[in-house]
Amino acid sequence: MIPTVPKPDTMATGDGKGRRDRRGFLGTMVRAAGALAAGLLLPGRSASDPPPSRLVVAKGKAADAVRVAVDAMGGIGSFIRPGDRVLLKPNASFPNPPAWGCNTSPEVVAAVARLCLEAGAKRVLVVDNTLGNPELCFSRSGLKAALEGIPNVHLLAPKDRDLYREVEVPEGRALKRTHVMREVLEADRWINLPTAKSHSATGVSLGLKGLMGLVWDRGTFHRDMDLDQAIADLAAVLRPALTVMDATRALLTAGPGGPGQVERWDSIVAGVDPVAVDAYTVTLGTWYGRKVRPDQVKHLRAARELGLGNIDLGRMEIVEKEA
């Protein structure tokens, strides 16, 4: 199927509570080698023949690279309309500093929020169902300070189950239903703002894996079903208008919470095909000291099989820009 990738015996858990058997990560890499996924099967589209995907990769300082990447995707006005209630979904799950690379860069989140307001958004809500205490996560990640003073931008980490609504997953193979944050379902537009990092169970945690921060019970994904398939299934019902990948830095080991090896990439990857954004990002670094192909990431493969997006770099138009 895929060449076997030798695997280390153990790795640090994402929450820093110890080390555990890595069969979930590089046992996956032996067969599929890692992680990523997203999208929905549209009428007339074959899962084996997705249309070409266009990505923009901008290099430079975070805020400048965000603007250059979004402009090259057609401008923020292509995604946000005047009066829209916009939701931004960064990774903000850990009460750790930006240098650790486990949360989306606060500069990236602030830059996208400002763009949305420039496009006439009525309100911008920045949300994540954080794993840690929300106040600590928002403050120690730098997110709270970065967004203070920007009008009509609000932070939210819903912890009350009443703030989630059950949704069916018609295309789901492992995940049949789940409770999704109401704010996501009620937003006019939402943009995914993942960061590039490794993960103890899925190899990498990028845009598709980050969607679990929009559901009430992510534990059931780990306990009760094939995690990688469930990630792909969730991507079939949670479809952002745009994905802006924070690849300014990458946590290459000890993800998702760190501390681990962090590498500066100074890049932003933007696209409307979230699977393609993840697939391209996989190729930018060495995860746990290994190069990984997109087709070696199990949840990316699962997403492609559902017809959700493209993981073949040969079928991507990749536009490179300097900020």
N, C-alpha and C positions, 0 to 999 in steps of 0.2 A: 504493500500500500504506500507507505512513506518510509524513507530511510530511518532506522532507529537512531535516536539521539541519546547518548549516554546521559544519565541524570545523577546529580548529587544526592546524597542520602537524606539530608534534611535542609530546611530553610526556616528563617524567622517567620512567625505568624504575623499577619498584618496588624494585630492590635498590640504587639510587643509583649505578649504574655508567655512567650516561650518559643520552642521550635517544634515542628511537626513533620511527619512523613510527607514527602512531596509527591506521592503517587498521584494526587489530584492534579498537579501541574505537569511534571514531565513524564508521569505515566500517560497523561494526555498527550504530551509531546511525542512519545514513542509512536502513538497512533495518529495524533493530530497536532501535537506539539504546542498547544498553547491556547490562544484566546482572541475573540472579537466577533461582532455581528450586527445586522439590522435590515429593515425594509419590509415591503409588502408585495405579494404577487398581484400584478395588474392584469386586466383582461388582455389576452393575446400575447402575454409575455411568457416565455419558457424559462423555467428555473435554470436551465443549462445554457441559456443564450440571453443574458441581460444586455440591455443597450449600453453603449459606451458611456463612461462616467467622466465628468469633467471636475478636476480638482485644481485649486490654486494653492501653491506653496510660497509663502512670503517669508523672507528672512530679514531680521533686524530687531530693533527694540520692540517690546511687546505691543505697546499701544499703536505704534506706527505700522507694524506688521499686520495687526488686526485690520486697520483701515485699508491698507493696500490689498489685502486678501479679499475683503468683502467688496471693495470697489471692483476688483477684477472678476468677481462673481456676478456682477451686474449692479452692484450698489445695494445699500440697505433697503432702498425703496422697492427693490424687487421682492422683498420678503416681509416688510413691515409697512402697514398703511396708516395714514393719519387716524387717530382715535383708537387704535388697537390697544387692547390689554395684552401685554407681552410678558411671557415667562421665560426666564433664563435658568438653565439647569447646569451649574458647575459641579465639580466634585469638591465638597466642603466638609467631608465626613470626619476629618481628624483634627484634633486640637494641637496641630504641629505647625511650625513656621514654614514660610514659603520655600526656604532653601532645601527643605527635605523632599520636595517634589511630589508629595502625596495628595495635595489639593491643587485645584486650578489656580493659576497665578491671579492674584487680585487685580493686577494691572490689565490682564486680559478681560476679566469680568467687567471692570469699570469701563474699558474701552467699548465693549459691545453695548453696554447699557447706554452710554452716551450716544452711540450711533442710532440706537432705537429711538431715543428722545429726539434726535435731530430729524428722524423720519416722521415725527409727529405722534409717537406712541403716547397714549393717555397715561399709562402706568407701566412700570417695569417691576416685576416681582422676581426676586432671585431666591430659588428654593433648593433645598436638599433635605431628605430625611436622614440627618446625620447619624453616624454610629456613636459619636461622642456627644457630650453635653453641647447643645446648640450654641449657647453663649460663648463657651470656651472655643468651640470650633470656629465660629465667625470672627472672634477677636484674635486668637493666636494665628490663624491662617492669614491675617491681614485684610480679610474681606470687609469687615465692618469699617475699618479706617478708610479703605479705598473707596467705599460707596457713600460715606458720610459727606453731606454737602451737595450731593447730586439730587436735584428735586425729583419727586415722584418715583424714586427707586426704593424698594423695601426688601428686607431680608425675612425669610420665613423658613422654619423647620417644623412642619406639622407633626405633632406627636399624639394627637387625639384621633382615635379611629373614625370618629364621626366626620373628620376632614378628608376621608377617603371614600371612594365609591367602587363597588364591585363592577368589573367589566368582564365580559366573555372574551375568550381568545379563540375565535373560530378556526384559525389556521394552526393552532397549537398542537404539538405532538406530545409534549411533556406537560406544559402549562395550559390548563383549560380555562381558568379564571383567576383573577387576582384583584386586589383592592388598590386602586390608583388614586393618587392625590387629586382631589376635586379641582384644585386650581389649574392643574394641567389640562383637564378635560374641559374647563370653562374658558381657558385663555383663547384669544383670537389667533395668536401665533406663539410658538415657542421655539427656542434655539438651544441646542445642546452644546455645552462648553466643557467637554471632558479634558482631562490631562493625560499625558503619556506615562504609564507606570506599569510595573510588573504586578503579579498577583499570585498568592500562594495556591489558589485552587484552580484558576483558569489561565495561568501563565502570564497574561497581560490583562490590564483593566483599562479600556479605552472608552469609546462612545457607547457601544452596546452594553458592555458590562455596567457602565455607569447608570443605565436606565433603572437599575434596581434601586437607586436612590429616590425613585418616584413611587414606590409601592410601600404598602403598610408592613407586610410580613416578608422580608427577604430571606429569613431563616428557612422557610419552607423550601426555597429553591435549593438550598444546600442539603437539607435533611431528607426530603421526600421525592426528589426527582433528579433526572439527569440535569445537572446545573447548566452545562453548555447548551443543551437543547432548549432549556427553559429561557435562557438569555435570548436566544434567537426567536423563540415564540413571543416573548414580550416585545421584541422589536417590531413585530407585525402589527401591534396595536398602538405603540408609542412611536410616532413618526414626526420628528422635528422638521420644521421648515428649512432649517440650515444647521449644519454641524460646523463648529469652529474649534478645531483641536488645538489645545495649548501644548505645543511641542517646544516651548521656550527652554524647558529642561525636562529630563526624563529620569524617573526612578527605576533603574535597571535591575536592582536586586532588592529583596526584603519588602516588596510591596504586599498589600496596598498601603500600609501605614508607615513604613520605614522605622528607623533610619537605615539607609542603604547607600548603594553607589548611585550618585546623581551625576548626570552628564548634561552639559549645556548644548542645546541644539539651536536656540534662538530662531525658532520657526513657528509659523502658524499654518495649519492645513485646513482649508475650507472646502466644503462641497455639500451638495444636496443629497448625495448618495452616502448615507452614514456607514454602510458596509465598506465602501471604497475608501472613505477617509480612514477608517480603522486599518484596513488592509495595507494601505500605503504607509501609515505610521509604523506598522510592525517592521517594515523594512529599514527604518532609519537607524536602528541601534542593534546592539547585541544584548539579549535578554538572558540573564544568568550566565553570561559569557558565551552565548551561542547565537549565531544568526538563525533567524526563523523566517520561513516563507509564510505568506498569508494562508496558503492551503494547509499548513500544519497547525493552524489555530482552529480548534474544534468548533467553537461557536460561530466563527466566521464561515466555516464550511457549512454548518447547519443553516445559517442565514441564507447563503447562496442557494442551498437546496430548496429552501422555501420560496425562492424567487425574490428575495428581499434586496439584493444588490450585487455588486461586482467585486470579486477578489482577484481578478486577473489584471495585473499591471499592464499587460499588452493591450487591454481594452479600456485603458484610461487615458484621457487627455490631461496631461499634467503640465500646468502653466507655472513657471517659476518667476518670482518677482523679488526685487530688492526694495526694502523699505527705507 
